[in-house]
Amino acid sequence: MSTTKKTSSERLAKIILAPVISEKATFVGEKHNQALFRVMRDATKPEVKAAVEFLFKVEVESVQILNRAGKQKRSGKTVGRKNHVKHAFVCLKPGQEIQFTGGA
């Protein structure tokens, strides 16, 4: 069931919400040549791959998706929940690099 669906450039621009800059993301980036992004909850692997290639002009080797459930938090009697988050680990082809810092 491999149906190829063309995605518009507007959709591709909205798929990636933000890069994840943390100690774990930096370690993964250095060790495995990957970048970590927070993506829309309904995004698929092919859409994430196309979005990264479209926005950053790099070649993507593979994409792994991680769905994180929001933690339940409590303040007194009130019980709440943080939002669910979807992360994408994007493995870049050798020689490719994404710079998040805007250094000259």
Backbone as ProteinMPNN parsed JSONL, in Angstrom:
{"seq_chain_A": "MSTTKKTSSERLAKIILAPVISEKATFVGEKHNQALFRVMRDATKPEVKAAVEFLFKVEVESVQILNRAGKQKRSGKTVGRKNHVKHAFVCLKPGQEIQFTGGA", "coords_chain_A": {"N_chain_A": [[0.818, -1.176, 0.0], [1.673, 1.416, -0.985], [1.123, 4.466, -1.345], [1.89, 7.321, -2.973], [1.862, 10.566, -1.969], [1.629, 13.833, -2.951], [2.96, 16.593, -1.319], [2.202, 19.879, -0.428], [4.194, 22.902, -0.587], [3.519, 24.69, 1.396], [2.45, 23.064, 3.405], [4.748, 21.561, 3.983], [6.363, 23.514, 5.105], [5.097, 23.939, 7.505], [5.261, 21.582, 8.954], [7.603, 21.029, 10.504], [8.057, 22.077, 13.705], [9.936, 23.032, 15.627], [13.484, 22.98, 16.246], [15.076, 20.672, 18.471], [17.032, 21.568, 21.027], [19.114, 20.278, 23.125], [20.935, 18.501, 25.687], [20.894, 15.745, 25.128], [20.085, 15.773, 22.434], [22.248, 17.083, 21.251], [24.308, 15.254, 21.766], [23.407, 13.018, 20.284], [23.439, 14.154, 17.764], [26.182, 14.622, 17.315], [27.287, 12.043, 17.557], [25.823, 10.258, 15.832], [25.275, 11.661, 13.533], [22.768, 13.018, 13.344], [19.744, 14.976, 13.514], [17.436, 16.508, 15.727], [14.018, 17.131, 15.827], [11.007, 18.852, 16.791], [7.862, 17.962, 15.746], [4.731, 18.259, 13.889], [1.787, 16.673, 15.19], [0.404, 15.022, 13.417], [2.161, 14.407, 11.423], [3.96, 12.44, 9.022], [6.595, 10.0, 8.386], [7.646, 10.193, 5.648], [6.753, 12.807, 5.048], [8.137, 14.353, 6.956], [10.767, 13.877, 6.159], [10.734, 15.038, 3.567], [10.169, 17.683, 4.306], [12.424, 18.474, 5.825], [14.429, 18.244, 3.882], [13.473, 20.164, 2.107], [13.437, 22.589, 3.621], [16.049, 22.884, 4.762], [17.841, 22.24, 2.8], [19.372, 19.825, 2.583], [20.453, 16.362, 2.339], [18.544, 13.625, 3.331], [18.891, 10.618, 5.078], [17.422, 8.759, 6.693], [14.454, 8.606, 8.811], [13.343, 8.611, 12.126], [10.596, 8.282, 14.282], [9.297, 9.56, 17.322], [6.863, 9.29, 19.692], [5.844, 11.111, 22.373], [4.118, 10.836, 25.318], [2.136, 13.178, 27.12], [2.977, 14.283, 30.382], [1.282, 13.672, 33.476], [0.315, 16.182, 35.636], [0.036, 17.755, 38.841], [-1.556, 20.122, 40.882], [-2.243, 20.914, 43.898], [-5.571, 20.11, 44.454], [-6.256, 20.038, 41.824], [-5.871, 18.326, 38.811], [-3.859, 18.078, 36.037], [-2.619, 17.887, 32.619], [0.264, 17.743, 30.605], [0.898, 18.639, 27.168], [0.842, 16.199, 24.491], [3.698, 15.2, 22.58], [5.443, 15.027, 19.486], [8.428, 13.8, 18.273], [11.072, 13.919, 15.869], [13.755, 12.078, 14.785], [16.192, 12.79, 12.63], [18.216, 11.342, 10.351], [21.077, 12.241, 8.739], [22.693, 12.149, 5.508], [26.101, 11.074, 4.932], [28.493, 13.681, 5.226], [26.671, 15.737, 5.164], [25.216, 18.511, 6.934], [23.464, 20.319, 9.457], [23.152, 23.565, 10.515], [22.211, 25.169, 13.412], [22.842, 27.427, 14.743], [23.12, 30.875, 14.181], [25.6, 31.889, 13.29], [28.102, 33.977, 11.742]], "CA_chain_A": [[0.0, 0.0, 0.0], [2.548, 2.582, -1.022], [0.524, 5.542, -2.106], [2.702, 8.522, -2.877], [1.007, 11.741, -1.911], [2.381, 15.067, -3.09], [2.697, 17.521, -0.245], [2.451, 21.249, -0.862], [5.288, 23.571, 0.114], [2.936, 25.292, 2.595], [2.376, 21.99, 4.409], [6.109, 21.217, 4.367], [6.888, 24.574, 5.958], [4.432, 23.885, 8.802], [5.458, 20.289, 9.609], [8.63, 21.143, 11.539], [7.692, 23.138, 14.634], [11.131, 23.62, 16.224], [14.556, 22.041, 16.538], [15.249, 20.398, 19.893], [18.402, 21.841, 21.427], [19.301, 19.777, 24.474], [22.159, 17.706, 25.828], [20.699, 14.493, 24.409], [20.049, 16.058, 21.0], [23.615, 17.397, 20.846], [25.052, 13.994, 21.794], [22.95, 12.219, 19.141], [23.895, 14.826, 16.562], [27.614, 14.409, 17.144], [27.63, 10.624, 17.447], [25.144, 9.546, 14.751], [24.981, 12.594, 12.445], [21.323, 13.176, 13.318], [19.159, 16.192, 14.06], [16.189, 16.212, 16.43], [13.027, 18.18, 15.616], [9.638, 18.671, 17.25], [7.058, 18.034, 14.531], [3.286, 18.205, 14.083], [1.339, 15.362, 15.663], [-0.107, 14.199, 12.326], [3.197, 14.288, 10.394], [4.455, 11.1, 8.746], [8.026, 9.954, 8.088], [7.965, 10.797, 4.347], [6.54, 14.248, 5.114], [9.235, 14.939, 7.715], [11.943, 13.818, 5.29], [10.572, 16.045, 2.524], [10.213, 19.003, 4.929], [13.815, 18.777, 6.178], [15.15, 18.472, 2.63], [12.968, 21.406, 1.524], [13.785, 23.752, 4.427], [17.466, 23.015, 5.085], [18.636, 21.916, 1.597], [20.288, 18.72, 2.881], [19.944, 15.048, 1.959], [18.164, 12.844, 4.506], [19.014, 9.174, 4.888], [16.267, 8.097, 7.304], [13.729, 9.346, 9.845], [12.706, 7.829, 13.18], [9.593, 9.091, 14.963], [9.098, 9.249, 18.733], [5.664, 9.906, 20.269], [5.959, 11.236, 23.821], [2.851, 11.168, 25.971], [2.253, 14.26, 28.089], [2.967, 13.843, 31.775], [0.187, 14.153, 34.301], [0.81, 17.06, 36.693], [-0.971, 18.024, 39.84], [-1.359, 21.314, 41.694], [-3.309, 20.834, 44.902], [-6.599, 19.154, 44.064], [-6.418, 20.076, 40.382], [-4.996, 17.445, 38.049], [-3.77, 18.501, 34.642], [-1.738, 17.082, 31.8], [1.01, 18.47, 29.577], [0.545, 18.203, 25.823], [1.609, 15.149, 23.839], [4.688, 15.769, 21.669], [6.028, 14.098, 18.523], [9.788, 14.177, 17.895], [11.612, 13.21, 14.712], [15.199, 11.957, 14.685], [16.479, 12.807, 11.199], [19.579, 10.903, 10.075], [21.569, 12.882, 7.525], [23.681, 11.391, 4.75], [27.47, 11.499, 5.27], [28.908, 14.931, 4.628], [25.603, 16.736, 5.317], [25.188, 19.101, 8.27], [22.492, 21.391, 9.666], [23.625, 24.528, 11.512], [21.115, 25.866, 14.052], [23.326, 28.721, 15.204], [23.164, 31.839, 13.076], [26.923, 32.531, 13.254], [28.553, 34.427, 10.426]], "C_chain_A": [[0.867, 1.248, 0.0], [1.93, 3.637, -1.931], [1.372, 6.784, -1.9], [1.79, 9.73, -2.978], [1.89, 12.973, -1.993], [1.966, 16.017, -1.97], [3.065, 18.922, -0.705], [3.577, 21.875, -0.046], [4.782, 24.275, 1.374], [2.878, 24.263, 3.722], [3.77, 21.632, 4.898], [6.701, 22.256, 5.312], [6.288, 24.523, 7.367], [4.72, 22.609, 9.587], [6.457, 20.386, 10.754], [8.298, 22.339, 12.414], [8.924, 23.818, 15.213], [12.223, 22.563, 16.32], [14.649, 21.849, 18.048], [16.725, 20.583, 20.204], [18.528, 21.432, 22.894], [20.59, 18.966, 24.509], [22.049, 16.396, 25.048], [20.725, 14.719, 22.9], [21.446, 16.37, 20.465], [24.459, 16.129, 20.781], [24.693, 13.132, 20.589], [23.457, 12.829, 17.836], [25.368, 14.586, 16.278], [27.948, 12.944, 16.863], [27.069, 9.965, 16.19], [24.807, 10.419, 13.545], [23.468, 12.734, 12.237], [20.94, 14.55, 13.848], [17.808, 15.825, 14.66], [15.249, 17.404, 16.295], [11.733, 17.822, 16.323], [8.76, 18.905, 16.034], [5.572, 17.98, 14.88], [2.863, 16.779, 14.439], [0.854, 14.456, 14.54], [0.917, 14.016, 11.202], [3.653, 12.834, 10.251], [5.943, 11.166, 8.417], [8.362, 10.552, 6.715], [7.763, 12.314, 4.326], [7.667, 14.948, 5.858], [10.505, 14.96, 6.865], [11.875, 14.901, 4.221], [10.687, 17.457, 3.105], [11.644, 19.402, 5.272], [14.625, 19.055, 4.917], [14.742, 19.795, 1.993], [13.479, 22.633, 2.286], [15.285, 23.965, 4.589], [18.389, 22.684, 3.919], [19.742, 20.902, 1.898], [19.654, 17.421, 2.402], [19.724, 14.222, 3.221], [18.261, 11.36, 4.174], [17.8, 8.437, 5.439], [15.664, 8.982, 8.378], [13.149, 8.347, 10.836], [11.787, 8.772, 13.946], [9.431, 8.597, 16.402], [7.87, 10.005, 19.217], [5.817, 9.908, 21.783], [4.615, 11.633, 24.389], [3.094, 12.265, 26.997], [2.142, 13.734, 29.511], [1.764, 14.426, 32.502], [0.779, 14.954, 35.454], [-0.326, 17.414, 37.621], [-0.583, 19.271, 40.625], [-2.5, 21.372, 42.702], [-4.297, 19.758, 44.516], [-6.744, 19.036, 42.554], [-5.39, 19.17, 39.704], [-5.031, 17.898, 36.594], [-2.802, 17.6, 33.887], [-1.028, 17.985, 30.817], [0.637, 17.887, 28.219], [1.416, 17.041, 25.354], [2.526, 15.805, 22.803], [5.193, 14.668, 20.739], [7.387, 14.636, 18.123], [10.221, 13.343, 16.702], [13.131, 13.252, 14.776], [15.515, 11.801, 13.202], [17.95, 12.469, 11.004], [20.001, 11.477, 8.721], [22.59, 11.994, 6.822], [25.075, 11.897, 5.101], [27.86, 12.761, 4.509], [27.887, 16.047, 4.744], [25.593, 17.247, 6.753], [24.134, 20.202, 8.305], [23.041, 22.272, 10.788], [22.416, 25.266, 12.085], [21.55, 27.233, 14.564], [23.473, 29.645, 14.017], [24.492, 32.571, 12.998], [27.332, 32.887, 11.846], [29.761, 33.657, 9.952]], "O_chain_A": [[0.782, 2.054, 0.926], [2.194, 3.679, -3.132], [1.548, 7.243, -0.771], [1.047, 9.892, -3.946], [2.804, 13.137, -1.185], [0.78, 16.216, -1.711], [4.12, 19.127, -1.304], [3.874, 21.424, 1.06], [5.543, 24.441, 2.327], [3.223, 24.569, 4.863], [3.968, 21.42, 6.094], [7.457, 21.912, 6.221], [6.9, 25.01, 8.317], [4.445, 22.561, 10.786], [6.199, 19.887, 11.849], [8.258, 23.475, 11.941], [8.97, 25.045, 15.29], [11.925, 21.377, 16.461], [14.335, 22.759, 18.814], [17.569, 19.84, 19.703], [18.097, 22.158, 23.789], [21.247, 18.774, 23.486], [23.001, 15.984, 24.385], [21.328, 13.933, 22.168], [21.79, 15.969, 19.354], [25.24, 15.949, 19.846], [25.58, 12.575, 19.942], [23.855, 12.111, 16.918], [25.758, 14.371, 15.13], [28.798, 12.648, 16.024], [27.771, 9.189, 15.542], [24.123, 9.963, 12.628], [22.959, 12.591, 11.126], [21.719, 15.201, 14.544], [17.118, 14.937, 14.159], [15.617, 18.538, 16.603], [11.39, 16.646, 16.448], [8.891, 19.928, 15.361], [5.2, 17.694, 16.018], [3.505, 15.809, 14.036], [0.886, 13.235, 14.688], [0.567, 13.517, 10.132], [3.724, 12.094, 11.233], [6.491, 12.246, 8.197], [9.29, 11.356, 6.625], [8.515, 13.029, 3.663], [8.111, 16.019, 5.443], [11.232, 15.953, 6.856], [12.857, 15.608, 3.993], [11.248, 18.341, 2.457], [12.04, 20.544, 5.039], [15.42, 19.994, 4.884], [15.578, 20.477, 1.399], [13.907, 23.609, 1.67], [15.752, 25.104, 4.556], [19.605, 22.835, 4.039], [20.897, 21.095, 1.518], [18.463, 17.381, 2.095], [20.605, 14.13, 4.075], [17.781, 10.906, 3.136], [17.212, 7.597, 4.757], [16.264, 9.968, 8.806], [12.536, 7.356, 10.441], [12.149, 9.915, 14.227], [9.427, 7.395, 16.669], [7.839, 11.234, 19.158], [5.908, 8.851, 22.408], [4.039, 12.645, 23.993], [4.129, 12.284, 27.663], [1.326, 12.86, 29.808], [1.293, 15.519, 32.188], [1.649, 14.459, 36.171], [-1.497, 17.379, 37.243], [0.579, 19.45, 40.988], [-3.597, 21.829, 42.381], [-3.91, 18.614, 44.274], [-7.289, 18.052, 42.055], [-4.195, 19.244, 39.989], [-6.098, 18.074, 36.005], [-2.238, 16.663, 34.454], [-1.637, 18.894, 30.253], [0.12, 16.773, 28.135], [2.571, 16.909, 25.761], [2.18, 16.833, 22.22], [5.352, 13.519, 21.153], [7.505, 15.78, 17.686], [9.791, 12.201, 16.542], [13.728, 14.328, 14.816], [15.15, 10.799, 12.588], [18.827, 13.216, 11.438], [19.363, 11.228, 7.697], [23.267, 11.187, 7.458], [25.219, 13.043, 5.528], [27.596, 12.893, 3.314], [28.205, 17.199, 4.451], [25.921, 16.509, 7.682], [23.933, 20.922, 7.326], [23.354, 21.785, 11.875], [21.676, 25.914, 11.345], [20.711, 28.103, 14.794], [23.913, 29.217, 12.949], [24.518, 33.758, 12.672], [26.972, 32.21, 10.883], [30.267, 33.913, 8.86]]}, "name": "protein", "num_of_chains": 1, "seq": "MSTTKKTSSERLAKIILAPVISEKATFVGEKHNQALFRVMRDATKPEVKAAVEFLFKVEVESVQILNRAGKQKRSGKTVGRKNHVKHAFVCLKPGQEIQFTGGA"}
